[in-house]
Amino acid sequence: MQAKFARALLGLPLILPVLLPALAQDPGSTERPGAGGMTTGQREAMWPAPSVEDWAKPVLITFQRTWEDAVAVSKETGRPILVCTNMDGEIASEHYAGIRYRQPDIAKLYEPYVCVIASVYRHTPRDHDEEGRRVLCPRFGSVTCSEHISIEPFLFETFFDGQRVAPRHVMVELDGSEVFDVFYAFDTQSVFDRIQKGIADRPAPEPRTVRGDRSIIERVESRDIADRLAVEAAFESGDAELRRALLEKARSLGSDAPLELLRQGLYSFDADQQAIARDALTAAQSEDAVHLITEVLRAPLAQGEREQLVSALERLGANSLRARTVASVQRGLAQAEYSMDVEAWQAKLSGQTAVEPDRQEVAVRLSGLTRADSAADGTARLEAAEAALDLSEDSLTTGAYAALLREDAHNAAVEARQLGASGWRLHALMARLEHLRGNGGAAFEQAELAMASLPEVAADRTSMVVLALFAHGREQAIAKALEAKREWPKEWLADVHAAYDLLVRHPLGLPDHAVNHHDFLRRLGALGEADRVLAAGLERFPDSLDLHTRHIQRMLAEGRLETLESTYASMAEQRPEWKRGEWFRGYASLLAAEEHRRRRGQDAARQAYERSVVHFDRAIELEPEMAFSADHFAALAIAGQARLALERRDLAGCLALLVQSFERCPTAAASPDGNNMSPMDVARMLRPRLRGDEHAELRAQLEAALQKLASINPRLLDLPDYERPTGR
């Protein structure tokens, strides 16, 4: 169990990077050529990494929020669109985001364009605070993380020719044609020359709209980010009369109503303003409107207000599968009709402990149920099938003997059915057997038949498996209906919800049941219920990494970074017997440090990294078998501190921490952290800073550390996939 847990930890990505196709690399050198044949040292010299001071400067390029906004502004002003693409951890992208986009002279080059930014990485856990105000991406300034993430798939399909490459700049004319597409440039100046030339060679646009004399109410119609910001600021600072006028104007625009303004109205404390915003949402047609309604439905609402929003989803559902889904989910959660007797199940599970078969008793029982004595007795054949299956699943039964017992169990169950056996015992047994044989559809059919009645014993393995199969079968049925864009009975969701709730109470329930329940509800947009399920799952399964990861992500998304570590400290203190609590405290501190780094809170990040290592050290003392996973994540925390030292220009401190990271867990050297930065990436950024005689000793220490890594596994020094040439 401990080994399985450790393996699961190392398979967990802190953030999912988008990787490019990789080409084989020669592992013989510690300086690897990347795109264009340049070594990483040459690339770092060309695109130096931003410092703490660089990141602290504001982004001076204004990006539009959506592609639709950019197109509208482009047509209105006659200016072309400039598509910018960026990738976390990639050297040149870091340089553009942390240095170039923040320089006044560079920003001036971008001014003649209508700019959009695409990046698949999230840099802040949420896009709006608890009062509905926008939380801007700290890396790109004028957009939220969802905006620069959601625009990327469209740009990829439309302009990128099947290659996810960053940094990249594409100029798009008013008719949608591409003027230039610059990537894999060997220097920044050639990129800026092309950006400048694209405008210089283009006739100046004729003014199409006089904008300066429009009132703030009229500016509600505009899609330009400057007008959107002005309108939202006016709402924020305005009195009730102005707020109402802005919302009324938005409502009059129908499907073109600006959703961020409606969001402000929905989060207002004024009931009239909320009512206008809710009413305006009923005319919206975009997927973003569906997401906004789903978000609002997460909070406690009066029944009438909830009904209005669900009705709005049902109207949006004429053109949106997502809207239909969320509406059906809300209706399903609200009704109490099930395919099972939920109250009776709850009563049977109340206070029960796990019922596990005893191997010796099962073997004796099976030997007594000879075919000769029970050939014509359906009940006896059923008992024989149950005994054979129980014995096959005993931990001491393995290999061919276990397979033979399962086949005997299946044959006996079929004979029992032919002899008239029916009800819970038969269908539950057949569900388990069909599941083991890989017949998922048949297993669900039998589980559904079994759930029409009640088991005599509700706390055994059979009842647990049948509940799980029934829940999964209903999930699959809903998923297929959604894929086919068909309506589905609301009681299906009620069945899934009830079955998983019973599994959390079941003495043999598994963490995976709570995880599946939570993820299913979130996928369907039932965010409030998903939160409740997550809390119940953590209470029942405190050692589940999957549940804790979701819990931490939820806290960060809700803006609870400052209380994340104290929350885990309280959880550990409230459960003195929870030995793994110290490991999870280390994991929480590590993720907190990553979030502080994304927010450029360098001191807070450093302190959280240090606490993370302390917790992982303590975790090893409490559970020595957790050493491998604890060392792995501790090494990432130490490398995170090295990155911070590099940004402070503390080269000796950076090197010392890198060496410590490599020695703590060599195999973690190529593993990316939550900012898509591996310990080796930090080493590659450090190396060019150590040129010159004054750094000769540090440079020698670094090369020795890298050679030692190469002796363990040469592939630890390989470039990440996105640094390798693509062959184009």
TORDOMAR-363703 format. One record per residue (C-alpha): x, y, z; residue number from 0. Coordinates in steps of 0.05 Angstrom, whole numbers, plus 5000, padded with zeros to 4 digits. Layout:
N
[[X,Y,Z],NUM]
...
% end
This chain:
728
[[5000,5000,5000],0]
[[5056,5048,5017],1]
[[5093,5034,4952],2]
[[5029,5043,4913],3]
[[5018,5110,4947],4]
[[5089,5132,4932],5]
[[5082,5114,4859],6]
[[5017,5152,4855],7]
[[5051,5214,4883],8]
[[5104,5215,4829],9]
[[5051,5209,4775],10]
[[5016,5272,4799],11]
[[5028,5334,4756],12]
[[5027,5399,4795],13]
[[5008,5433,4730],14]
[[4997,5402,4661],15]
[[5047,5428,4610],16]
[[5034,5428,4536],17]
[[5092,5390,4504],18]
[[5120,5392,4434],19]
[[5142,5331,4395],20]
[[5211,5308,4418],21]
[[5271,5287,4377],22]
[[5325,5242,4403],23]
[[5383,5278,4437],24]
[[5456,5258,4446],25]
[[5464,5249,4521],26]
[[5539,5258,4520],27]
[[5543,5333,4533],28]
[[5515,5375,4589],29]
[[5502,5432,4539],30]
[[5447,5409,4494],31]
[[5427,5442,4428],32]
[[5356,5465,4426],33]
[[5313,5497,4372],34]
[[5356,5526,4317],35]
[[5417,5487,4341],36]
[[5431,5537,4398],37]
[[5454,5510,4464],38]
[[5414,5528,4526],39]
[[5471,5573,4549],40]
[[5469,5611,4483],41]
[[5393,5617,4489],42]
[[5398,5643,4560],43]
[[5450,5694,4538],44]
[[5404,5716,4482],45]
[[5341,5716,4526],46]
[[5364,5729,4598],47]
[[5316,5707,4652],48]
[[5276,5762,4686],49]
[[5296,5782,4756],50]
[[5251,5797,4816],51]
[[5254,5871,4798],52]
[[5233,5855,4726],53]
[[5173,5815,4747],54]
[[5151,5871,4794],55]
[[5142,5919,4736],56]
[[5072,5924,4705],57]
[[5056,5894,4637],58]
[[5051,5953,4588],59]
[[5017,5917,4530],60]
[[4941,5916,4531],61]
[[4910,5851,4509],62]
[[4837,5843,4489],63]
[[4797,5794,4530],64]
[[4770,5749,4474],65]
[[4781,5736,4400],66]
[[4711,5763,4387],67]
[[4729,5827,4423],68]
[[4793,5833,4383],69]
[[4758,5823,4316],70]
[[4705,5875,4334],71]
[[4757,5926,4355],72]
[[4799,5911,4294],73]
[[4741,5924,4247],74]
[[4720,5986,4285],75]
[[4790,6017,4285],76]
[[4820,5988,4222],77]
[[4879,5962,4261],78]
[[4907,5891,4249],79]
[[4908,5838,4304],80]
[[4974,5814,4334],81]
[[4970,5744,4364],82]
[[5022,5733,4418],83]
[[5036,5663,4447],84]
[[5075,5647,4510],85]
[[5097,5585,4548],86]
[[5116,5580,4621],87]
[[5187,5556,4635],88]
[[5211,5564,4562],89]
[[5271,5611,4564],90]
[[5251,5660,4510],91]
[[5179,5662,4533],92]
[[5201,5678,4604],93]
[[5243,5735,4575],94]
[[5185,5764,4535],95]
[[5135,5758,4592],96]
[[5181,5782,4648],97]
[[5222,5835,4612],98]
[[5200,5855,4542],99]
[[5125,5862,4553],100]
[[5141,5909,4611],101]
[[5188,5957,4573],102]
[[5158,6023,4548],103]
[[5196,6023,4482],104]
[[5173,5952,4465],105]
[[5102,5965,4486],106]
[[5101,6024,4437],107]
[[5116,5975,4380],108]
[[5053,5937,4398],109]
[[5007,5998,4403],110]
[[4986,6000,4329],111]
[[4959,5929,4336],112]
[[4898,5899,4370],113]
[[4934,5849,4414],114]
[[4913,5782,4442],115]
[[4954,5734,4486],116]
[[4950,5658,4488],117]
[[4980,5614,4542],118]
[[4955,5547,4568],119]
[[4984,5558,4637],120]
[[4946,5585,4697],121]
[[4982,5637,4739],122]
[[4928,5653,4790],123]
[[4879,5601,4817],124]
[[4816,5642,4803],125]
[[4792,5694,4755],126]
[[4745,5732,4803],127]
[[4748,5746,4877],128]
[[4692,5733,4927],129]
[[4658,5798,4906],130]
[[4659,5782,4832],131]
[[4717,5828,4815],132]
[[4767,5808,4761],133]
[[4833,5777,4784],134]
[[4882,5794,4729],135]
[[4937,5747,4708],136]
[[5002,5771,4739],137]
[[5042,5748,4679],138]
[[5002,5784,4625],139]
[[4966,5840,4662],140]
[[4902,5858,4626],141]
[[4868,5790,4620],142]
[[4847,5735,4668],143]
[[4880,5667,4664],144]
[[4817,5636,4636],145]
[[4817,5686,4580],146]
[[4888,5672,4557],147]
[[4876,5597,4565],148]
[[4809,5593,4530],149]
[[4832,5633,4469],150]
[[4890,5585,4455],151]
[[4852,5526,4423],152]
[[4819,5572,4372],153]
[[4885,5605,4354],154]
[[4919,5537,4350],155]
[[4867,5510,4302],156]
[[4864,5574,4261],157]
[[4935,5600,4256],158]
[[4988,5554,4284],159]
[[4993,5500,4230],160]
[[4991,5444,4280],161]
[[5052,5468,4319],162]
[[5048,5492,4391],163]
[[5109,5537,4392],164]
[[5125,5595,4438],165]
[[5142,5651,4437],166]
[[5104,5667,4373],167]
[[5076,5729,4340],168]
[[5025,5727,4283],169]
[[4997,5788,4248],170]
[[4925,5779,4224],171]
[[4891,5828,4176],172]
[[4819,5850,4179],173]
[[4799,5797,4129],174]
[[4831,5742,4172],175]
[[4892,5732,4128],176]
[[4961,5724,4160],177]
[[5014,5775,4143],178]
[[5071,5744,4183],179]
[[5083,5687,4232],180]
[[5148,5694,4271],181]
[[5174,5638,4316],182]
[[5240,5604,4329],183]
[[5273,5671,4317],184]
[[5346,5672,4339],185]
[[5342,5740,4372],186]
[[5291,5789,4398],187]
[[5309,5846,4351],188]
[[5288,5807,4289],189]
[[5220,5796,4321],190]
[[5211,5869,4338],191]
[[5236,5891,4269],192]
[[5182,5847,4238],193]
[[5128,5874,4284],194]
[[5149,5945,4266],195]
[[5155,5930,4192],196]
[[5085,5899,4191],197]
[[5055,5966,4208],198]
[[5105,6009,4169],199]
[[5087,5973,4104],200]
[[5013,5979,4117],201]
[[4970,6040,4098],202]
[[4947,6078,4159],203]
[[4875,6060,4177],204]
[[4820,6112,4167],205]
[[4785,6132,4232],206]
[[4718,6096,4233],207]
[[4688,6116,4300],208]
[[4692,6179,4342],209]
[[4697,6150,4413],210]
[[4719,6205,4459],211]
[[4652,6240,4466],212]
[[4610,6179,4484],213]
[[4577,6175,4551],214]
[[4593,6119,4600],215]
[[4524,6089,4586],216]
[[4538,6087,4511],217]
[[4605,6055,4523],218]
[[4570,5993,4550],219]
[[4561,5972,4477],220]
[[4636,5973,4462],221]
[[4678,5909,4462],222]
[[4744,5947,4469],223]
[[4779,5931,4535],224]
[[4789,6005,4549],225]
[[4714,6017,4547],226]
[[4700,5953,4586],227]
[[4747,5975,4641],228]
[[4716,6045,4643],229]
[[4646,6017,4649],230]
[[4665,5967,4703],231]
[[4701,6022,4742],232]
[[4640,6066,4736],233]
[[4596,6011,4764],234]
[[4644,5998,4821],235]
[[4646,6071,4842],236]
[[4576,6092,4820],237]
[[4513,6104,4860],238]
[[4451,6060,4855],239]
[[4422,6102,4799],240]
[[4483,6097,4755],241]
[[4491,6022,4769],242]
[[4419,6010,4750],243]
[[4426,6051,4686],244]
[[4488,6011,4666],245]
[[4453,5945,4678],246]
[[4391,5968,4641],247]
[[4434,5986,4582],248]
[[4467,5918,4585],249]
[[4399,5884,4587],250]
[[4377,5923,4525],251]
[[4435,5893,4486],252]
[[4406,5824,4491],253]
[[4456,5770,4474],254]
[[4511,5823,4468],255]
[[4506,5844,4541],256]
[[4576,5848,4572],257]
[[4580,5790,4621],258]
[[4631,5822,4667],259]
[[4583,5879,4680],260]
[[4527,5829,4692],261]
[[4573,5793,4740],262]
[[4581,5857,4779],263]
[[4506,5864,4782],264]
[[4497,5792,4806],265]
[[4548,5802,4861],266]
[[4516,5868,4882],267]
[[4481,5873,4949],268]
[[4423,5909,4916],269]
[[4365,5862,4901],270]
[[4340,5904,4843],271]
[[4408,5904,4810],272]
[[4414,5828,4819],273]
[[4345,5820,4788],274]
[[4364,5861,4726],275]
[[4429,5822,4718],276]
[[4393,5755,4725],277]
[[4341,5776,4674],278]
[[4395,5800,4626],279]
[[4429,5732,4631],280]
[[4367,5699,4602],281]
[[4381,5732,4535],282]
[[4455,5713,4534],283]
[[4477,5660,4485],284]
[[4551,5648,4499],285]
[[4584,5592,4537],286]
[[4613,5644,4583],287]
[[4542,5661,4605],288]
[[4530,5588,4623],289]
[[4593,5588,4665],290]
[[4571,5651,4700],291]
[[4503,5622,4717],292]
[[4535,5557,4740],293]
[[4581,5597,4786],294]
[[4523,5636,4816],295]
[[4483,5572,4828],296]
[[4539,5547,4872],297]
[[4521,5597,4926],298]
[[4460,5591,4972],299]
[[4400,5624,4937],300]
[[4327,5634,4951],301]
[[4285,5583,4914],302]
[[4255,5636,4868],303]
[[4324,5663,4849],304]
[[4350,5592,4836],305]
[[4290,5576,4794],306]
[[4300,5638,4751],307]
[[4373,5619,4737],308]
[[4356,5546,4722],309]
[[4301,5569,4675],310]
[[4352,5614,4642],311]
[[4397,5554,4632],312]
[[4340,5515,4601],313]
[[4328,5572,4552],314]
[[4403,5576,4536],315]
[[4400,5501,4527],316]
[[4368,5510,4459],317]
[[4437,5527,4433],318]
[[4483,5501,4487],319]
[[4495,5430,4509],320]
[[4530,5455,4571],321]
[[4469,5496,4591],322]
[[4422,5437,4581],323]
[[4469,5393,4622],324]
[[4474,5441,4681],325]
[[4399,5453,4680],326]
[[4385,5378,4681],327]
[[4435,5369,4738],328]
[[4401,5423,4779],329]
[[4333,5391,4767],330]
[[4362,5322,4783],331]
[[4393,5344,4849],332]
[[4329,5377,4870],333]
[[4284,5316,4862],334]
[[4281,5256,4908],335]
[[4259,5198,4864],336]
[[4308,5140,4861],337]
[[4314,5071,4832],338]
[[4331,5045,4902],339]
[[4305,5050,4972],340]
[[4356,5101,4998],341]
[[4328,5105,5069],342]
[[4329,5029,5077],343]
[[4401,5026,5052],344]
[[4421,5081,5101],345]
[[4388,5043,5158],346]
[[4424,4979,5140],347]
[[4492,5013,5137],348]
[[4483,5052,5201],349]
[[4534,5030,5252],350]
[[4557,4970,5211],351]
[[4629,4945,5207],352]
[[4660,4910,5148],353]
[[4639,4838,5135],354]
[[4696,4800,5103],355]
[[4694,4725,5089],356]
[[4741,4680,5128],357]
[[4783,4638,5080],358]
[[4780,4573,5120],359]
[[4705,4578,5131],360]
[[4693,4593,5057],361]
[[4736,4534,5036],362]
[[4698,4487,5082],363]
[[4632,4514,5058],364]
[[4652,4506,4985],365]
[[4675,4434,4995],366]
[[4608,4417,5027],367]
[[4569,4443,4968],368]
[[4585,4385,4921],369]
[[4553,4382,4853],370]
[[4522,4314,4867],371]
[[4485,4340,4929],372]
[[4461,4405,4899],373]
[[4455,4395,4825],374]
[[4381,4410,4825],375]
[[4380,4460,4881],376]
[[4383,4532,4857],377]
[[4398,4560,4926],378]
[[4455,4510,4936],379]
[[4485,4527,4868],380]
[[4481,4601,4886],381]
[[4516,4588,4952],382]
[[4570,4549,4916],383]
[[4580,4606,4867],384]
[[4586,4656,4923],385]
[[4636,4613,4960],386]
[[4679,4602,4898],387]
[[4680,4676,4883],388]
[[4698,4694,4955],389]
[[4755,4644,4955],390]
[[4781,4669,4888],391]
[[4787,4740,4917],392]
[[4824,4719,4979],393]
[[4894,4749,4982],394]
[[4925,4680,4986],395]
[[4891,4656,4922],396]
[[4930,4675,4860],397]
[[4942,4658,4787],398]
[[4908,4602,4751],399]
[[4873,4576,4813],400]
[[4838,4643,4824],401]
[[4817,4645,4750],402]
[[4790,4574,4755],403]
[[4750,4590,4817],404]
[[4719,4651,4782],405]
[[4700,4608,4723],406]
[[4669,4556,4770],407]
[[4631,4612,4805],408]
[[4604,4638,4739],409]
[[4581,4569,4716],410]
[[4548,4556,4783],411]
[[4512,4623,4782],412]
[[4485,4610,4711],413]
[[4460,4541,4735],414]
[[4428,4574,4796],415]
[[4390,4622,4751],416]
[[4367,4564,4707],417]
[[4342,4530,4770],418]
[[4300,4590,4789],419]
[[4346,4631,4834],420]
[[4331,4706,4832],421]
[[4332,4770,4873],422]
[[4389,4808,4904],423]
[[4437,4750,4915],424]
[[4435,4725,4843],425]
[[4438,4793,4809],426]
[[4491,4820,4856],427]
[[4534,4759,4846],428]
[[4525,4762,4770],429]
[[4543,4836,4771],430]
[[4609,4821,4806],431]
[[4625,4763,4760],432]
[[4609,4800,4696],433]
[[4652,4858,4721],434]
[[4711,4811,4733],435]
[[4701,4781,4663],436]
[[4706,4851,4633],437]
[[4633,4855,4611],438]
[[4616,4925,4635],439]
[[4548,4931,4603],440]
[[4524,4864,4631],441]
[[4553,4881,4699],442]
[[4513,4945,4702],443]
[[4449,4911,4679],444]
[[4456,4860,4736],445]
[[4473,4915,4786],446]
[[4411,4954,4765],447]
[[4368,4891,4775],448]
[[4401,4879,4843],449]
[[4387,4951,4866],450]
[[4312,4939,4857],451]
[[4315,4899,4922],452]
[[4355,4903,4987],453]
[[4412,4858,5010],454]
[[4408,4819,5074],455]
[[4478,4843,5091],456]
[[4494,4913,5068],457]
[[4565,4919,5095],458]
[[4600,4865,5054],459]
[[4643,4868,4991],460]
[[4585,4848,4946],461]
[[4542,4907,4966],462]
[[4601,4954,4958],463]
[[4617,4930,4889],464]
[[4544,4931,4867],465]
[[4535,5002,4891],466]
[[4597,5024,4854],467]
[[4576,4988,4790],468]
[[4507,5018,4794],469]
[[4535,5089,4804],470]
[[4585,5080,4747],471]
[[4531,5051,4701],472]
[[4487,5111,4713],473]
[[4546,5157,4701],474]
[[4560,5123,4635],475]
[[4488,5128,4614],476]
[[4487,5203,4628],477]
[[4553,5212,4591],478]
[[4527,5175,4530],479]
[[4463,5216,4531],480]
[[4504,5280,4534],481]
[[4549,5257,4478],482]
[[4489,5241,4435],483]
[[4456,5307,4457],484]
[[4395,5269,4483],485]
[[4352,5284,4543],486]
[[4361,5237,4602],487]
[[4317,5221,4662],488]
[[4331,5267,4722],489]
[[4328,5208,4769],490]
[[4392,5180,4738],491]
[[4431,5236,4771],492]
[[4394,5225,4836],493]
[[4414,5152,4832],494]
[[4488,5169,4821],495]
[[4487,5219,4878],496]
[[4453,5172,4927],497]
[[4496,5111,4909],498]
[[4561,5149,4919],499]
[[4535,5178,4984],500]
[[4521,5108,5008],501]
[[4591,5086,4987],502]
[[4623,5139,5031],503]
[[4583,5109,5089],504]
[[4600,5038,5069],505]
[[4654,5006,5113],506]
[[4688,4980,5050],507]
[[4681,5044,5010],508]
[[4743,5070,4974],509]
[[4773,5139,4964],510]
[[4763,5130,4889],511]
[[4688,5130,4901],512]
[[4691,5200,4933],513]
[[4738,5224,4878],514]
[[4693,5198,4823],515]
[[4631,5229,4856],516]
[[4665,5297,4864],517]
[[4694,5299,4793],518]
[[4628,5276,4762],519]
[[4589,5332,4797],520]
[[4641,5384,4778],521]
[[4640,5362,4705],522]
[[4565,5371,4705],523]
[[4570,5440,4738],524]
[[4542,5421,4806],525]
[[4597,5459,4842],526]
[[4564,5468,4909],527]
[[4547,5394,4916],528]
[[4617,5376,4892],529]
[[4646,5417,4950],530]
[[4602,5380,5000],531]
[[4623,5312,4971],532]
[[4697,5332,4976],533]
[[4690,5351,5049],534]
[[4656,5286,5066],535]
[[4708,5246,5027],536]
[[4766,5278,5064],537]
[[4733,5264,5131],538]
[[4726,5190,5112],539]
[[4792,5181,5074],540]
[[4844,5229,5104],541]
[[4903,5195,5068],542]
[[4876,5204,4997],543]
[[4925,5244,4956],544]
[[4872,5254,4901],545]
[[4823,5284,4950],546]
[[4874,5329,4982],547]
[[4899,5354,4915],548]
[[4828,5374,4897],549]
[[4818,5406,4965],550]
[[4881,5448,4957],551]
[[4862,5469,4887],552]
[[4794,5489,4912],553]
[[4824,5531,4968],554]
[[4870,5566,4920],555]
[[4814,5579,4871],556]
[[4774,5612,4927],557]
[[4832,5658,4945],558]
[[4850,5622,5010],559]
[[4925,5619,4998],560]
[[4941,5654,5063],561]
[[4903,5603,5104],562]
[[4923,5540,5065],563]
[[4981,5519,5109],564]
[[4945,5537,5174],565]
[[4885,5496,5151],566]
[[4929,5435,5142],567]
[[4963,5448,5209],568]
[[4894,5448,5242],569]
[[4874,5384,5205],570]
[[4937,5349,5232],571]
[[4927,5376,5302],572]
[[4855,5353,5304],573]
[[4877,5282,5286],574]
[[4938,5265,5329],575]
[[4935,5193,5302],576]
[[4941,5218,5230],577]
[[5015,5202,5216],578]
[[5010,5222,5143],579]
[[4986,5291,5163],580]
[[5058,5315,5165],581]
[[5068,5292,5093],582]
[[5006,5330,5071],583]
[[5029,5392,5109],584]
[[5093,5389,5067],585]
[[5053,5381,5003],586]
[[5007,5439,5021],587]
[[5067,5483,5036],588]
[[5098,5464,4970],589]
[[5036,5483,4931],590]
[[5029,5547,4971],591]
[[5101,5565,4953],592]
[[5086,5553,4879],593]
[[5026,5599,4884],594]
[[5066,5653,4919],595]
[[5117,5649,4862],596]
[[5062,5658,4811],597]
[[5041,5720,4848],598]
[[5113,5744,4853],599]
[[5113,5739,4929],600]
[[5186,5719,4932],601]
[[5196,5722,5008],602]
[[5131,5686,5022],603]
[[5149,5633,4971],604]
[[5218,5622,5001],605]
[[5190,5614,5071],606]
[[5136,5565,5047],607]
[[5189,5524,5010],608]
[[5231,5520,5074],609]
[[5170,5498,5114],610]
[[5155,5445,5061],611]
[[5223,5413,5069],612]
[[5217,5413,5145],613]
[[5150,5378,5140],614]
[[5176,5326,5091],615]
[[5235,5312,5137],616]
[[5187,5301,5195],617]
[[5143,5258,5151],618]
[[5201,5211,5138],619]
[[5214,5205,5213],620]
[[5141,5186,5224],621]
[[5136,5139,5164],622]
[[5204,5117,5136],623]
[[5169,5081,5080],624]
[[5147,5149,5053],625]
[[5220,5171,5043],626]
[[5222,5166,4968],627]
[[5161,5209,4954],628]
[[5180,5258,5010],629]
[[5250,5265,4982],630]
[[5224,5276,4912],631]
[[5179,5334,4931],632]
[[5230,5362,4980],633]
[[5280,5364,4923],634]
[[5231,5405,4882],635]
[[5221,5452,4941],636]
[[5296,5462,4948],637]
[[5302,5475,4873],638]
[[5246,5526,4879],639]
[[5288,5563,4929],640]
[[5347,5560,4880],641]
[[5304,5593,4827],642]
[[5287,5649,4876],643]
[[5361,5658,4892],644]
[[5376,5663,4818],645]
[[5324,5717,4810],646]
[[5358,5754,4868],647]
[[5424,5746,4830],648]
[[5452,5705,4888],649]
[[5492,5658,4843],650]
[[5529,5622,4899],651]
[[5465,5611,4938],652]
[[5430,5586,4876],653]
[[5485,5535,4862],654]
[[5487,5510,4934],655]
[[5412,5498,4934],656]
[[5415,5464,4866],657]
[[5469,5416,4890],658]
[[5428,5402,4952],659]
[[5367,5387,4909],660]
[[5406,5340,4864],661]
[[5434,5303,4924],662]
[[5367,5299,4959],663]
[[5334,5263,4901],664]
[[5373,5257,4835],665]
[[5314,5228,4797],666]
[[5273,5291,4811],667]
[[5323,5334,4772],668]
[[5282,5331,4707],669]
[[5213,5335,4741],670]
[[5174,5400,4729],671]
[[5144,5435,4788],672]
[[5079,5474,4790],673]
[[5110,5530,4749],674]
[[5135,5481,4696],675]
[[5206,5491,4721],676]
[[5251,5431,4737],677]
[[5315,5433,4778],678]
[[5353,5422,4712],679]
[[5318,5482,4682],680]
[[5345,5525,4738],681]
[[5414,5496,4726],682]
[[5409,5514,4652],683]
[[5391,5586,4671],684]
[[5448,5590,4721],685]
[[5503,5564,4675],686]
[[5510,5625,4630],687]
[[5512,5670,4691],688]
[[5576,5635,4714],689]
[[5619,5655,4655],690]
[[5682,5694,4669],691]
[[5743,5681,4713],692]
[[5710,5707,4776],693]
[[5659,5650,4773],694]
[[5707,5595,4753],695]
[[5701,5557,4819],696]
[[5625,5560,4819],697]
[[5623,5538,4746],698]
[[5667,5478,4763],699]
[[5621,5459,4820],700]
[[5560,5462,4775],701]
[[5593,5420,4720],702]
[[5614,5369,4772],703]
[[5543,5364,4799],704]
[[5516,5355,4728],705]
[[5567,5302,4712],706]
[[5547,5265,4775],707]
[[5474,5267,4752],708]
[[5494,5242,4683],709]
[[5530,5183,4715],710]
[[5465,5164,4749],711]
[[5422,5172,4687],712]
[[5444,5213,4626],713]
[[5372,5228,4608],714]
[[5365,5271,4670],715]
[[5404,5323,4631],716]
[[5359,5321,4570],717]
[[5324,5384,4548],718]
[[5249,5386,4561],719]
[[5209,5370,4499],720]
[[5190,5443,4486],721]
[[5264,5462,4483],722]
[[5281,5411,4429],723]
[[5280,5425,4354],724]
[[5218,5402,4317],725]
[[5253,5390,4251],726]
[[5220,5449,4216],727]
% end
